[in-house]
Amino acid sequence: MTYDQQTIELVRETLIIALKIAAPILLAGVVVGLVISIFQAITSIQEQTLTFVPKIIAMILVAVVLIPWIAVRLMEFTVSMCTGW
């Protein structure tokens, strides 16, 4: 089966943009989760909501702060799509 090289390049660029946009948000969740896990290990508190709620809040805050950066990346990608690379 053969694939068009332009289609492969388009999928590759789309995945790269998605990873660039998602990485900071996911990284914030991982860092907050790690800090809370260390805190739970030190204090022997094993409450599930203690890990879930702060991670969600941190990820939402990072997403809100990065909205302008995300919008610029998506607009650049859209322009490159519309102009034919």
PyMOL commands that set and color helices and strands:
alter all, ss='L'
color gray80, all
select helices_A, chain A and resi 5-43+48-65+67-82
alter helices_A, ss='H'
color red, helices_A
deselect
rebuild
show_as cartoon
